[in-house]
Structure formats: C-alpha cells, structure tokens
Amino acid sequence: MYKITHLEVKPGFILYLTFANKISGEVSLADRLFGPMFEPLRDPNFFAQAELDEFGAVCWPNGADLAPDALYRNIKASQKCLVF
C-alpha cells in the first residue's frame, strides 16, 4: 500500500500529493465529484477541508475518502516516462 505523507489542496478541486517513496503529483477531481458521498465536495470550502488519516488516505469530514493506491496509479499514469 502506498502512504500519502503530504497533502495540499489547490483551487479547481486539485490535490497535490506526496507519497512516502517521494513520488508526487497532482490529481484533479473536478469531474469525479458525484454520488452521495462526493457531491458535498463540490463546495470549494468543503473540498478544502481534506486531510490525511492515520493510514495516509485523503478524507473529508463527511466520511468521503480516497484510496492512496488509486491516487498513486493516477499520478504515475500521468507522468511521462523517458527511455534512453
């Protein structure tokens, strides 16, 4: 399991994350905030209340949370790999 060690909430429903292995990057949730648990996060003030729980997962006061593994895969997939 990948553990998030740093979380920064940015405008536009973006999370900047750093993992324990020093991989970091941004994840946009702008088009993924639907359903009963995530619709409240459409309020920018509520979205900004994101924090890390003791397991390194992103969570909000209403119980919504995001698995670190899925966020890690999202960041790795968005990074360009160069082969020399």
Residue frames relative to the residue before (quaternion, step in Angstrom):
aa qw qx qy qz dx dy dz
M 1.0000 0.0000 0.0000 0.0000 0.00 0.00 0.00
Y 0.3518 -0.7217 0.5615 0.2003 3.54 -1.06 0.82
K 0.1989 -0.7873 0.5748 0.1008 3.58 -0.88 0.93
I 0.3317 -0.7188 0.5796 0.1931 3.55 -0.93 0.97
T 0.1767 -0.8132 0.5500 0.0708 3.56 -0.80 1.02
H 0.7825 0.1439 -0.0842 0.5999 3.58 1.24 -0.35
L 0.0555 -0.7838 0.6184 -0.0132 3.52 -1.01 0.93
E 0.0187 0.7643 -0.6441 0.0233 3.53 -0.99 0.91
V 0.2594 -0.7564 0.5835 0.1416 3.57 -0.80 1.05
K 0.1208 -0.7985 0.5891 0.0274 3.56 -0.81 1.08
P 0.6393 -0.5192 0.3868 0.4149 3.60 -1.19 0.38
G 0.7589 0.3759 -0.2761 0.4545 3.56 -1.18 0.54
F 0.5452 -0.6451 0.3805 0.3766 3.59 1.22 0.51
I 0.4229 0.6768 -0.4717 0.3748 3.53 0.97 0.97
L 0.1731 -0.7501 0.6307 0.0980 3.53 -1.10 0.83
Y 0.1705 -0.7315 0.6495 0.1185 3.55 -1.00 0.89
L 0.0576 -0.8349 0.5458 -0.0412 3.55 -0.58 1.20
T 0.1022 -0.7397 0.6593 0.0875 3.52 -1.22 0.63
F 0.2661 -0.7732 0.5626 0.1215 3.55 -0.91 1.00
A 0.6995 -0.4849 0.3324 0.4063 3.56 -1.27 0.39
N 0.6983 0.4482 -0.2767 0.4848 3.62 1.09 -0.59
K 0.5764 -0.6448 0.3216 0.3853 3.59 1.36 0.40
I 0.4431 0.6382 -0.4904 0.3947 3.62 1.22 0.17
S 0.0499 0.8029 -0.5920 0.0491 3.58 -0.91 0.88
G 0.2083 0.7713 -0.5854 0.1379 3.52 -1.26 0.43
E 0.5246 -0.6347 0.4821 0.2993 3.52 -1.38 0.07
V 0.1139 -0.7466 0.6519 0.0681 3.50 -1.25 0.68
S 0.2243 -0.7633 0.5924 0.1273 3.57 -0.80 1.02
L 0.1564 -0.7922 0.5864 0.0637 3.54 -0.87 1.01
A 0.3069 0.8100 -0.4648 0.1836 3.58 1.30 0.07
D 0.7797 0.3151 -0.1755 0.5118 3.60 0.92 -0.81
R 0.6585 0.5199 -0.2999 0.4541 3.60 1.24 0.23
L 0.5415 0.6360 -0.3940 0.3835 3.59 1.24 0.14
F 0.4044 0.6733 -0.5188 0.3375 3.55 0.27 1.29
G 0.6386 0.4874 -0.4064 0.4353 3.53 -1.25 0.43
P 0.7126 -0.5109 0.2818 0.3897 3.57 -1.18 0.54
M 0.7089 0.4576 -0.2770 0.4597 3.62 0.96 -0.75
F 0.7812 0.3866 -0.1835 0.4546 3.58 0.97 -0.81
E 0.5066 0.6589 -0.4265 0.3568 3.62 1.15 -0.32
P 0.6313 0.5285 -0.3652 0.4344 3.67 0.92 -0.67
L 0.6108 0.5738 -0.3446 0.4230 3.60 1.18 -0.50
R 0.4944 0.6491 -0.4324 0.3838 3.61 1.26 -0.08
D 0.5771 0.5251 -0.3734 0.5018 3.57 1.27 -0.29
P 0.4361 -0.7353 0.4468 0.2638 3.63 -0.44 1.15
N 0.6388 0.5221 -0.3391 0.4520 3.61 1.03 -0.67
F 0.6627 0.4761 -0.3071 0.4897 3.57 1.03 -0.72
F 0.6134 0.5517 -0.3420 0.4500 3.59 1.00 -0.83
A 0.6581 0.5398 -0.2971 0.4327 3.57 1.02 -0.86
Q 0.6002 0.5726 -0.3580 0.4287 3.60 1.24 -0.20
A 0.3294 0.7527 -0.5027 0.2689 3.60 1.25 0.24
E 0.0593 0.7724 -0.6309 0.0414 3.53 -1.13 0.74
L 0.4981 -0.6305 0.4989 0.3247 3.55 -1.32 0.11
D 0.3261 -0.7223 0.5683 0.2214 3.55 -1.01 0.79
E 0.7443 -0.4295 0.2734 0.4322 3.59 -1.28 0.03
F 0.6793 0.4686 -0.2887 0.4855 3.60 1.24 -0.31
G 0.5419 -0.6339 0.3943 0.3859 3.59 1.27 -0.01
A 0.4835 0.6280 -0.4561 0.4049 3.58 1.14 0.61
V 0.4640 -0.6439 0.5274 0.3034 3.57 -1.16 0.64
C 0.0749 0.8056 -0.5832 0.0724 3.59 -0.85 0.95
W 0.2713 -0.7405 0.5984 0.1415 3.53 -1.36 0.42
P 0.6881 -0.5200 0.3205 0.3917 3.60 -1.21 0.45
N 0.6733 0.4991 -0.3102 0.4488 3.64 1.10 -0.49
G 0.6276 -0.5588 0.3292 0.4308 3.60 1.28 0.06
A 0.4655 0.6506 -0.4610 0.3840 3.60 1.24 -0.06
D 0.0794 0.7910 -0.6045 0.0500 3.57 -1.02 0.76
L 0.2742 -0.7419 0.5945 0.1452 3.52 -1.32 0.42
A 0.4493 -0.7051 0.4878 0.2509 3.54 -0.85 1.00
P 0.5012 -0.6713 0.4558 0.3006 3.60 -0.83 0.94
D 0.6270 0.5600 -0.3521 0.4114 3.61 0.96 -0.77
A 0.6704 0.4898 -0.2980 0.4711 3.59 0.94 -0.89
L 0.6445 0.5112 -0.3204 0.4697 3.59 0.99 -0.78
Y 0.6273 0.5364 -0.3262 0.4608 3.58 1.02 -0.83
R 0.6649 0.4959 -0.3066 0.4670 3.59 0.87 -0.93
N 0.6291 0.5393 -0.3297 0.4524 3.58 1.02 -0.80
I 0.6759 0.4813 -0.2910 0.4763 3.58 0.91 -0.89
K 0.6646 0.4988 -0.3139 0.4593 3.61 0.87 -0.89
A 0.6564 0.5146 -0.3147 0.4531 3.61 0.97 -0.79
S 0.6919 0.4761 -0.2858 0.4614 3.59 1.07 -0.63
Q 0.6040 0.5488 -0.3647 0.4484 3.60 1.22 -0.30
K 0.3970 -0.7130 0.5309 0.2284 3.52 -1.03 0.84
C 0.2295 -0.7704 0.5837 0.1148 3.53 -0.90 0.94
L 0.1826 -0.7789 0.5936 0.0872 3.55 -0.84 0.99
V 0.1659 -0.7722 0.6083 0.0789 3.56 -0.94 0.92
F 0.1311 -0.7958 0.5893 0.0473 3.57 -0.83 1.04
